[in-house]
Amino acid sequence: MSALLSTHGLVAGYGDMRALHGIDFEIAAGETVALIGANGAGKSTLLRSILGLLPVAKEMVRLDGTEVGGTPPHRMVRKGVAIVPEGRRLFSGMTVEENLRVAAENAAEPRGEGWSIRRVYDLFPILREKRAAFSEDLSGGQQQMVSIGRALLAQPRLLLCDEISLGLAPRVVREIYAALPEISRSGTAIVVVEQDVGLAQRASSRLYCLLEGRVTLEGRSAEVPREAISAAYFGAKNAVA
């Protein structure tokens, strides 16, 4: 299966501090891949580098085989890459539907059926009930659903999800993760940054473990032993790849 998006020896950082050291990563259309690792491992930095929020060399990121590293975020969104950011970042003072309409009105042309506000409401029925509520009056889980819906309305081929379970009750996390297969069935590839290793394994077909800006493990999620994940996650000498 050919890669929809791939990185090649990706290095990135913040000023003089390098956070990623030669990351090789790939994801195919419709695939769900998890990024696991402790705080500070470089997971969010990798997403930011893919989206063009951090400067990287052009050849370090490829979309459909074309070098796109360092492309500005608004152009990456137009090319089919969208992000559900950590912290949700909804527009306050605007309703659920207004938040969604902003995304829909600035979206690229949909592929096939595409995503519509109606389809987002079908994915998360509670949002239909709350469509006239202001975003700041929603629960954390409902805000996360709006954030996911807003990203989907950009008509992405690749959806980057940064810690979508953070701070949410287990029941809400299950509800949100239950929506991911419906998203991937539409052909959208999903990268999930997740600290809950068990959840990451269940939600993905493959996973990468990062430690201090390096890939310490890559494999099929259902086949990687927990002891190998533990070694890669914490940096034990017997980590395997």
C-alpha positions as CSV (number, residue, x, y, z in Angstrom):
1,M,0.0,0.0,0.0
2,S,1.5,3.3,-1.1
3,A,1.8,6.1,1.5
4,L,-0.6,9.0,1.4
5,L,1.8,11.0,3.6
6,S,5.4,10.2,4.7
7,T,8.2,11.9,6.5
8,H,11.9,11.3,5.7
9,G,14.7,12.0,8.2
10,L,12.4,14.8,9.6
11,V,14.1,17.1,12.0
12,A,12.3,20.0,13.7
13,G,12.4,22.1,16.8
14,Y,11.8,25.4,18.5
15,G,14.5,28.0,18.0
16,D,17.8,26.4,19.1
17,M,16.1,23.4,20.7
18,R,15.8,20.4,18.4
19,A,12.7,18.3,19.3
20,L,12.7,15.7,16.4
21,H,15.8,13.8,15.3
22,G,15.3,12.1,11.9
23,I,11.7,10.8,12.0
24,D,10.7,8.4,9.3
25,F,6.9,7.9,9.3
26,E,4.2,7.0,6.8
27,I,0.4,6.5,6.6
28,A,-1.8,5.2,3.8
29,A,-5.2,6.4,2.8
30,G,-7.9,5.2,5.1
31,E,-5.4,3.9,7.7
32,T,-5.4,4.8,11.4
33,V,-2.0,5.1,12.9
34,A,-1.3,5.9,16.6
35,L,1.6,8.0,17.9
36,I,2.4,7.1,21.5
37,G,5.0,8.3,23.9
38,A,5.4,10.2,27.2
39,N,5.0,14.0,27.5
40,G,7.8,15.7,25.6
41,A,8.5,12.8,23.3
42,G,7.8,14.8,20.2
43,K,4.3,13.6,19.2
44,S,2.7,17.0,18.9
45,T,5.8,18.5,17.3
46,L,5.6,15.8,14.6
47,L,2.0,16.8,13.8
48,R,2.9,20.5,13.8
49,S,5.8,19.8,11.4
50,I,3.5,17.8,9.0
51,L,0.9,20.7,9.0
52,G,3.6,23.3,8.3
53,L,3.3,25.0,11.7
54,L,7.1,24.5,12.1
55,P,9.7,25.1,9.5
56,V,11.1,21.9,7.9
57,A,13.0,21.2,4.7
58,K,10.8,20.6,1.7
59,E,12.0,17.0,1.1
60,M,11.3,15.9,4.7
61,V,7.5,15.7,4.2
62,R,5.8,14.1,1.1
63,L,2.1,14.1,0.3
64,D,1.2,11.7,-2.5
65,G,4.9,11.5,-3.2
66,T,5.2,15.3,-3.7
67,E,7.6,17.2,-1.4
68,V,5.6,19.6,0.7
69,G,7.7,20.2,3.8
70,G,7.4,23.7,5.1
71,T,4.2,24.4,3.1
72,P,2.1,27.0,5.0
73,P,-0.7,25.5,7.1
74,H,-3.6,27.1,5.1
75,R,-2.2,25.5,1.9
76,M,-1.7,22.1,3.6
77,V,-5.4,22.3,4.7
78,R,-6.3,22.9,1.0
79,K,-4.2,19.9,0.1
80,G,-6.2,17.8,2.4
81,V,-4.5,17.8,5.8
82,A,-6.5,19.0,8.8
83,I,-5.8,19.0,12.6
84,V,-7.9,18.5,15.7
85,P,-5.6,20.6,18.0
86,E,-4.9,19.9,21.6
87,G,-7.1,22.2,23.7
88,R,-9.9,22.3,21.0
89,R,-9.5,26.0,20.3
90,L,-13.1,26.7,19.4
91,F,-14.4,30.2,18.6
92,S,-15.9,31.6,21.8
93,G,-19.1,33.7,21.5
94,M,-20.2,31.5,18.6
95,T,-22.6,28.6,18.6
96,V,-21.9,25.1,17.7
97,E,-23.4,25.6,14.2
98,E,-21.5,28.8,13.7
99,N,-18.2,27.1,14.5
100,L,-19.0,24.4,12.0
101,R,-20.2,26.9,9.4
102,V,-16.9,28.8,9.5
103,A,-15.1,25.6,8.5
104,A,-17.7,24.6,5.9
105,E,-17.6,28.0,4.2
106,N,-13.9,27.9,3.9
107,A,-13.5,24.3,2.9
108,A,-11.9,22.7,-0.2
109,E,-14.2,21.0,-2.6
110,P,-15.4,17.7,-1.1
111,R,-14.2,14.3,-2.5
112,G,-17.2,12.1,-3.3
113,E,-19.9,12.5,-0.7
114,G,-17.7,14.7,1.5
115,W,-18.5,16.0,5.0
116,S,-21.4,18.3,5.6
117,I,-22.8,19.8,8.8
118,R,-25.6,17.3,8.6
119,R,-23.2,14.4,8.4
120,V,-21.2,15.8,11.4
121,Y,-24.5,15.9,13.3
122,D,-25.1,12.2,12.3
123,L,-21.7,11.3,13.6
124,F,-22.2,13.2,16.9
125,P,-26.0,13.5,17.4
126,I,-25.6,15.5,20.6
127,L,-24.3,18.4,18.5
128,R,-27.6,18.6,16.6
129,E,-29.3,19.0,20.0
130,K,-26.7,21.6,21.0
131,R,-26.4,23.4,17.7
132,A,-27.6,26.8,19.1
133,A,-25.5,26.6,22.3
134,F,-22.4,28.7,22.6
135,S,-19.2,26.7,22.5
136,E,-18.0,27.9,25.9
137,D,-21.2,26.4,27.4
138,L,-20.6,22.9,26.2
139,S,-19.0,20.1,28.2
140,G,-15.4,19.2,27.4
141,G,-16.5,16.1,25.4
142,Q,-19.0,18.2,23.4
143,Q,-16.3,20.8,22.6
144,Q,-14.1,18.0,21.4
145,M,-16.8,16.7,19.1
146,V,-17.2,20.2,17.6
147,S,-13.4,20.4,17.1
148,I,-13.4,17.1,15.3
149,G,-16.4,18.1,13.2
150,R,-14.8,21.4,12.3
151,A,-11.7,19.6,11.1
152,L,-13.8,17.1,9.0
153,L,-15.6,20.0,7.3
154,A,-12.2,21.0,5.8
155,Q,-12.7,17.7,3.7
156,P,-9.4,16.2,4.8
157,R,-7.7,13.2,3.3
158,L,-5.5,13.1,6.5
159,L,-6.8,14.0,9.9
160,L,-4.3,14.7,12.7
161,C,-5.8,14.2,16.1
162,D,-3.7,15.6,19.0
163,E,-4.7,14.2,22.4
164,I,-8.4,14.0,21.7
165,S,-9.0,12.1,25.0
166,L,-7.2,14.5,27.2
167,G,-9.2,15.4,30.3
168,L,-12.4,13.6,29.3
169,A,-14.4,11.1,31.1
170,P,-14.0,7.4,30.0
171,R,-17.5,7.2,28.7
172,V,-17.0,10.3,26.5
173,V,-13.7,9.0,25.3
174,R,-15.3,5.8,24.2
175,E,-18.0,7.7,22.3
176,I,-15.4,9.9,20.5
177,Y,-13.2,6.9,19.6
178,A,-16.2,5.0,18.4
179,A,-16.6,7.6,15.6
180,L,-13.1,7.1,14.2
181,P,-14.0,4.0,12.1
182,E,-16.8,5.9,10.4
183,I,-14.3,8.6,9.5
184,S,-11.7,6.2,8.2
185,R,-14.3,4.3,6.2
186,S,-14.8,7.5,4.2
187,G,-11.1,7.1,3.0
188,T,-9.7,9.6,5.5
189,A,-6.4,8.6,7.1
190,I,-6.1,9.4,10.8
191,V,-3.1,10.0,13.0
192,V,-4.0,9.7,16.7
193,V,-1.7,11.1,19.3
194,E,-2.5,9.2,22.5
195,Q,-0.9,8.6,25.9
196,D,-3.3,5.7,26.8
197,V,-1.4,2.8,25.2
198,G,-4.3,0.4,25.4
199,L,-6.7,2.8,23.8
200,A,-4.1,3.6,21.1
201,Q,-3.7,0.0,20.2
202,R,-7.4,-0.7,20.0
203,A,-8.0,2.3,17.8
204,S,-5.2,1.9,15.3
205,S,-3.9,-0.6,12.8
206,R,-0.2,0.5,13.3
207,L,1.6,2.5,15.9
208,Y,4.8,4.4,16.4
209,C,6.4,5.1,19.7
210,L,8.5,8.2,20.2
211,L,11.0,8.9,22.8
212,E,13.1,12.1,23.0
213,G,12.3,12.9,19.4
214,R,13.2,9.6,17.9
215,V,11.1,6.6,16.8
216,T,11.8,3.7,19.2
217,L,9.2,1.3,18.0
218,E,7.0,0.8,14.9
219,G,4.7,-2.1,14.3
220,R,1.2,-3.5,13.8
221,S,-0.9,-2.4,16.9
222,A,-2.4,-5.8,17.5
223,E,0.9,-7.7,17.3
224,V,3.3,-5.5,19.3
225,P,3.8,-7.1,22.8
226,R,3.2,-4.8,25.7
227,E,6.7,-5.4,27.1
228,A,8.1,-4.1,23.8
229,I,6.0,-1.0,24.0
230,S,7.0,-0.5,27.7
231,A,10.7,-0.8,26.8
232,A,10.3,1.7,23.8
233,Y,8.1,4.1,25.8
234,F,10.5,4.4,28.8
235,G,13.8,3.9,26.9
236,A,15.0,0.6,28.2
237,K,17.9,-0.9,26.4
238,N,15.9,-3.9,25.1
239,A,13.5,-1.7,23.1
240,V,12.7,-3.4,19.8
241,A,11.7,-2.1,16.4
